[in-house]
């Protein structure tokens, strides 16, 4: 078993609280010392209580799935001897009511655009299989109930 840690910190300071008009801005801290400004989504809590420039949990959820998939894809491509020059994913998550009527991230679509290099490139079938294997291995995708799709694009 491996444990992963993060720290989430919010402080009221001098702002009012009981009127529900407090800032949702907070900080995420990770083991390497990285601090990320975070907030509720402005789609959930209207401005000015949310911070548009901060990362919200919904965005982080989508990014986490995208990042995990990419890291597995890169590892599997390297193992297979295929040179990856560039990888860009414009992932998207859909918040909607699930089967129990609760708001949930019901769909995440990954759209990786991959530029391969070198003399040897995967066939379209091998490329699709590589993404399938990356999805299958992704710890985050294996940890969620929502559907996770991958619509990769191979760039010439």
Buried (B, 14 or more C-beta within 10 A) or exposed (E): EEEEEEEEEEEEEEEEEEEEEBBBBBBBBEEEEEEBEBBBBBEBBEEEBBBEEBBBBBBBBBBBBBBBBBBBBBEBBEEEEBEBEEBEBEBBBBBEEEEEEEEBBBBBBBBBEBBBEEEEBBEEEEBBBBBEBBBEBBEBBEEBEBEBEBEBEBEE
